[in-house]
């Protein structure tokens, strides 16, 4: 069966946490700018509130990107939605809110942009709950054909896939900071029955790329943010470039991989 995500002749541009080089990550301004610039996909991070609502924030703690402190999962949705998630970035974005996952889904559906939700949570049990709840939302919004799940918690992804076998997965290669083992990478892909694998751009070795593509597996490289990183990934025939600078990624893909 062909893999529609094999795009090595012209990789898709994936906006990492939205256009996070110019806007506060995982906020609606970041997602909106990524879409306006022409990204093919938005990668975004999901945690869960104390009362079980999925929200868009990378860390399982609030301290780095909001004016609140403590764990996301120990904070009510009411308090999370009142938090300032933009002031840490610049005064221009002071008052930007933490979006709910459903809010991002509704935005993407209207705008026709694909999504990749990274399951966070901080630990395996919570990640499993998050993955299963995202899957429920994808079913509600008829999003299985344009929204992926990714995570370092592979068992959480496997649990979600049992609920919805049609679920598209794009897991991170584990571990992500060692030399690639082709056999282990293929084992992870087989375990999750997925068509995409994410890998750090510094490990895009030709033999690894050849093996993955021969196995019909698309490769998304991260964090391809600088010109050098993006060009390196393009030269290695990746199927997706994921980084913070959406505008630069689009410019370089258009220049070096023009539409056929």
C-alpha positions, 0 to 999 in steps of 0.5 A, a space after each residue: 500500500 502506498 504511503 501518502 506521507 512520502 514526500 521526499 521530492 517536496 517535504 511538507 512544512 510543519 510549524 513546530 508549536 506554531 510559528 514559534 520563532 515570532 509568536 508565543 508557542 502553543 497559542 492561537 497567534 502562533 497557530 494563526 501565523 503558521 497557517 497564514 504563512 502557508 504551513 502544511 501542518 501545525 505541530 502542537 503539544 497537549 496536556 490535561 487540566 485537573 478537571 480533564 480538559 485537554 489544553 495546548 501547552 508544551 510543559 507539564 508545568 506552567 512556570 516557563 510559558 505562563 504567569 502561573 506556577 505548578 502542574 497543568 494537571 493540578 490546575 482547573 480549566 477555569 484557572 488555565 484559561 485565565 492565565 497569560 501565556 504570551 507575556 513571557 514572550 513579549 509585551 506585544 502578546 501579553 494576555 494571550 491565552 492557553 487554547 483548548 485542544 478542541 479550539 485548535 481542532 476547530 480552527 484547523 478544520 475551518 482553515 484546512 490545515 493538518 495537525 500533529 498533536 504531541 501527547 505530553 503529560 509528564 508520565 506514562 499513565 497521564 499520557 495514556 489518558 491524554 492520547 485516548 481523549 485526543 482520539 475521542 476529539 478526532 472522532 468527534 471532529 472527523 479529523 482522522 484523515 488530517 490529524 496525527 498523534 505523536 509522543 515519546 510515550 509509545 504505549 500511550 499511542 498504542 492504546 489510542 490506536 486500539 480505540 481507533 485503528 485508523 488513527 495516524 501516528 508519527 512517533 518520535 524515535 526512541 531514544 532520540 539522542 543516540 545513533 540510529 539503529 535501523 532494526 530498532 526503528 523498524 520495530 517501533 514503527 511495526 509496534 505502532 503500525 505507523 507510516 511516519 517516524 520523527 527523528 532529530 536532523 543530526 541523525 539523518 544518515 543516508 543508510 537510515 533514510 534509505 532503509 526507512 524509505 525502502 520500508 515505505 516509512 516517511 521521515 519528519 526531521 526536527 528541529 529544522 529551524 535554521 537555514 543550515 538545519 533545513 537545507 541539511 534535512 532537504 538534502 537528505 530527502 526527508 518527507 517533512 521539516 519541522 521547525 520554529 521558523 515557518 517562513 524560512 522553511 517555506 522559502 527554502 522548500 519552494 526554492 530547492 523543491 519547487 512544485 512539479 
